[in-house]
Amino acid sequence: MATKIKHGSTFRMIMSDFTEVEWGAIYPHDFIEAEIGQGDDRTPTTIVADPDERIITITAETSHMRLGPAEMDIRVTKGYDTIIIPDSGVFKFLIVKTVTGTGA
């Protein structure tokens, strides 16, 4: 079952449990970015890397996104190397209808 995110809420994904080797490939990075895709539409995200805890937090607003499937991956640039997380596939989730506050 896909993770469901309510339309109009703040998308928040926290990635942790990186091994020392995995984190070493990610941090310190020169550039890190992620976009949420729905077909040809792209939603920018905010990414914060916490080197002390080895955590990456990704957030985005969903109010302008369509209901339905969405996907995301993360691009990390470190020197001349580019790492895509996850290394195969994408993170998949659904934007679903909210009830509260819609006047329904």
C-alpha positions, 0 to 999 in steps of 0.5 A: 500500500502506498503512503498517503499524503493529505492534499493541502498538508505539508509533505515531510519525509525523514530519512535516517539509519544511514550507515557511516559509509552511506552517509560519507557518500552523501555528506558533505555534499556540494548540492542536494535536491529533490522534486516531487513529480506528477506526470510532467508537473514538478514540485520543489522541496526543501531539504535539510541534512543533519550531519550529527544525526545522519538525517535528511529531512525533505518537506514540500507544500501539497496545496497546488498538487493534483490528487493521485500518484506522485513520486520523488528521488533525491540527487546528491552532487559531491565533487564529480560524483552524482548519487541518486537516492534511492539507487533503483526506482523512486519513492512513491506516494499518493496525494489524497483528498482532505475533508476538514477545512474544505467546506464539504 
